[in-house]
Amino acid sequence: GGSSTSRLEIYKTCLEEGCFGVDPLKGIVDGVKDG
């Protein structure tokens, strides 16, 4: 089902070339902190 009150935020933690020097988990944690 769907929800008219749901929200979606997207955090890009990697580039097409790869995830060099990037922590993908930090992107998730930052998203949770942002609410």
Secondary structure, DSSP 8 states (H G I E B T S, - for coil): ---TT---------BTTB-TT--HHHHHHHHHHH-
